Amino acid sequence: MSRAVVILRSSGQRLECADHHPNLLTTLEAHNLQVEFQCREGYCGSCRTRLVKGEVHYAETPLAFVQQGEILPCCCLAKGEIEIEL
């Protein structure tokens, strides 16, 4: 399986997701990107981010409301290559 990669729409920067990162938020933080968050569990929706391209996987369905085209980085992982807008 290919390694998960996150592309930032604004800059085109490609971030490789490490196996030890439990979620997308951790990956973004490891690359010194600031993302607003509160709960880290999918309850509050503060980290809501626009998914431009690709798919993510949630281990458990988040409780926060997520519209079509949005993801919660605190509780999902990229499936292959994704593009997001922070």
C-alpha positions, -999 to +999 in steps of 0.1 A: +000+000+000+013+035-008+021+059+019-005+085+027+003+120+016-014+153+023-012+182-002-019+217+010-039+235-016-026+270-008+011+261-011+012+228-029+034+215-001+033+177+002+033+162+037+040+125+042+020+109+069+041+089+093+030+055+106+032+067+142+008+096+136-026+085+150-045+110+129-042+138+104-040+166+130-009+150+144+007+149+109-001+186+104+013+195+138+045+175+131+050+197+100+046+229+122+012+237+108-013+254+132-048+240+132-074+251+156-087+223+178-102+217+212-112+181+219-090+159+196-119+134+196-143+144+168-169+159+193-165+197+189-158+202+152-132+230+158-107+214+135-131+212+105-111+214+073-121+213+036-112+182+017-105+191-019-095+158-032-091+122-020-106+102+008-101+098+046-109+070+070-125+075+104-119+047+130-152+058+145-179+081+131-173+116+146-201+132+166-195+167+153-215+177+123-194+174+091-208+186+058-200+171+024-164+181+015-153+186+051-132+164+074-121+165+110-083+160+110-083+152+148-099+118+141-092+107+106-064+093+085-056+100+048-063+071+024-035+075-001-031+110-014-054+138-003-056+175-009-069+198+018-075+235+023-066+249+057 
